[in-house]
Amino acid sequence: MISLEKKKRKFEVPNVYIIIMIIAFASMLLTWVIPAGAYERTINEMGREVVDPATFHIIEATPQGIFDFFQAFHRGLTEMAGIIFFLFLVGGSFAIVEATGAIEAVLGKVTQAMAGRERIVVPIIMLAFAVGGATIGMAEEALPFIPIMVTLAISLGFDSITGAAMVLVGCSAGFAGAFLSPFTVGVAQGIAGLPMASGMGLRIVLFAVMCTVMIAFVFRYAGRVKKNPELSSMYEIDKKREDTLDLGHLKPMEKKHVIILLIMFVCIAVFTFGVVKKGWYFEELSAVFFIMAVLSAAVSKMTFNQFADALTGGMATLASGAIIVGFARAILVILTDGGIMDTILYYTSGVVAGLPQGIAAVGMYLFQCLLNFLIPSGSGQAAVSMPIMAPLGDLLGITRQTAVLAYQLGDGISNIWTPTSGYFMAGLALAKIPWQKWARWLLPCILIEYLVGAVFVVIATYINYGPF
């Protein structure tokens, strides 16, 4: 006789690899349903490739089959190889620095100094990264800080989510509320024909609100975890971490540790300078951190085998998270090869055009929010959408500055939630946090941000946010 007391199977959130494969499969099916179309691209006066909004046309359909679906993952991994191998080298390099004991020694000093005042660290660090996000579009540049902040957070009695959030959520607050970023606001304003740095007043207010909301969210969470560590979804995982501090046996700060820390900070400074001033990308940046690893090992008098073991061990811990970056790229590969990316853009903008002014502005904002799941690159999204959104705003009586604000918010909010965001998934890999746990934790904050963004877009619409 079958027992009536069967245990109900507990629902489990699918692994991020499964989620990505489901989205990729759905994208493949859409290539059979949505007509293929394309816009013509032109080079504007700034030398950037942009969409000509008047040139959309239907093209020959290229629906993607099941074999194309499976091929897309290899293509995605190949196209994102730069980020993937950057992650391996950064992870391996920091594992070497950690093996020298330098990070443990300095964090031990910080932990002792902040005894009883641990939560103060959270808003200070987050605000620093928020300013970086708002002014220089800090994103990839912040990745090297994540392993350090995770170790610091755990040593202060928080969890790895708090450590990663100080960097990722901090940068995101600045990115969404950017008032001077040349890589997002600057690019979008250039395409829309607006003066650079125009509309600064409202953006500064937006920055302040975003920082307040996001810092308060993380600060409150950190306090709850501090009181009861078992509230953290990372509690069991954090207990098994090897990159933690034993507060009962802290390593003393030695001369070699000071030298290694100086090497590390010089390399991070060179890293930031190279990105901002020289246009360096993953190849040059990987070299900087590999140099840091070699110099640190030399100062610490590490043997060749110790160096190799630490390097490969650090790479191995990042393997799963790093490969996700390439898997997520498969979605864009399928949509592009299927010829429906521009079609989605065309029909969605057409729906927005049919709405009343106030609702249309929010519609433009929602469109940008959805587009960011497909094109998480800030400058890339601006190049695709702003040539359409700016003239669409003209037709609807919505200022181009408001269109830029809608783009800025749509691009900035979900960058630390969507699994298609390469730098974000790289950050989670460095923090060793499963996407499912992070996504569930951050979702309430993301929803609040979306609401704040909608309010600011409505305000911008009714004050004729300008200059035009």
Summary of the structure (lengths in Angstrom):
residues: 468
radius of gyration: 23.3
end to end distance: 75.6
largest distance: 78.1
contacts: 1659
relative contact order: 0.16
helix: 73%
strand: 2%
